[in-house]
Amino acid sequence: MAAEPAADPFAALGDQNRRAILQLLAERERQVSDIANQLPISRPAVSRHLRVLRDAGLVVDRAEGTKRIYSVDDRGVEAMRTYMQEIWGAATARFRLAAENVSDSDADER
């Protein structure tokens, strides 16, 4: 069983730079310098954002020589997707129930 992330992944995605980094990593794995070249922020800032994303379970890194290569952590993204599906499913069920009740009430009034 995977360990729980140290930080809230939804809070981590509250920053537009972290969302942009995650989007870049969804395309392919990258080094910090590659990410920094794509965004209007410095390499140290990218490194700080990557640390937040890693602590939230959304990215992983590996050593390749003296470089760190970052990629999306599919387990973290899948956990967020599952959570959102559960929430969306419950909201959809409540909406359906409310819509059916309104429709039944409207039919009774006719």
C-alpha positions in Angstrom: 0.0 0.0 0.0 1.4 3.4 -1.0 2.1 6.0 1.7 -0.1 8.9 2.1 1.3 12.2 0.6 2.9 14.5 3.1 0.9 17.5 1.7 -2.6 18.0 0.2 -2.4 17.6 -3.6 -5.4 19.9 -4.1 -3.6 22.7 -2.1 -0.4 22.0 -4.2 -2.4 22.7 -7.4 -3.7 26.0 -6.0 -0.7 27.7 -7.6 -0.7 28.4 -11.3 3.0 27.7 -11.7 2.6 24.2 -10.2 -0.3 23.5 -12.5 1.8 24.6 -15.4 4.7 22.4 -14.3 2.4 19.4 -13.9 1.0 20.0 -17.4 4.5 20.1 -18.8 5.3 16.8 -17.0 2.2 15.2 -18.3 3.6 15.7 -21.8 7.0 14.0 -20.9 9.5 13.7 -18.1 11.8 16.7 -17.8 14.8 18.2 -15.9 14.5 21.3 -13.8 16.3 23.4 -16.5 13.9 22.2 -19.2 10.9 23.2 -17.1 12.4 26.6 -16.2 13.0 27.3 -19.9 9.3 26.8 -20.5 8.1 29.1 -17.7 8.7 32.7 -16.6 10.2 31.6 -13.3 13.7 30.8 -12.1 15.3 27.4 -11.7 15.3 27.7 -7.9 11.6 28.6 -8.0 10.9 25.5 -10.2 12.8 23.4 -7.8 10.7 24.7 -4.9 7.5 24.0 -6.8 8.6 20.5 -7.7 9.3 19.8 -4.0 5.7 20.8 -3.2 4.3 18.7 -6.0 6.5 15.7 -4.9 5.4 16.1 -1.2 1.8 16.1 -2.5 2.4 12.8 -4.3 1.9 14.3 -7.8 5.4 14.0 -9.2 8.4 11.6 -8.7 12.0 12.1 -9.5 15.0 9.9 -10.3 18.7 10.5 -10.6 20.2 10.2 -14.0 23.9 11.0 -13.5 24.1 14.4 -11.8 20.6 15.4 -13.0 17.2 14.8 -11.5 14.5 13.8 -13.9 10.9 14.6 -12.9 7.7 12.9 -14.1 4.0 12.7 -13.1 3.3 10.2 -10.3 0.4 8.3 -11.8 -0.6 7.0 -8.4 -1.1 10.5 -7.0 -3.0 11.7 -10.1 -5.2 8.5 -10.0 -6.0 9.1 -6.3 -7.1 12.6 -7.1 -9.2 11.4 -10.1 -10.8 8.7 -7.9 -11.7 11.2 -5.2 -13.2 13.6 -7.8 -15.2 10.8 -9.3 -16.6 9.9 -5.9 -17.5 13.5 -5.2 -18.9 14.1 -8.7 -20.9 10.8 -8.5 -22.5 11.9 -5.2 -23.3 15.4 -6.5 -24.8 13.9 -9.7 -27.0 11.5 -7.7 -28.3 14.4 -5.6 -29.0 16.5 -8.7 -30.8 13.7 -10.3 -33.0 13.2 -7.2 -33.7 16.9 -7.0 -34.6 17.0 -10.7 -36.9 14.0 -10.5 -38.6 15.5 -7.5 -39.2 18.8 -9.3 -40.4 16.9 -12.4 -42.8 14.9 -10.3 -44.1 18.0 -8.6 -44.6 19.8 -11.9 -46.5 16.8 -13.2 -48.8 16.7 -10.1 -49.7 20.4 -10.6 -50.9 19.8 -14.1 
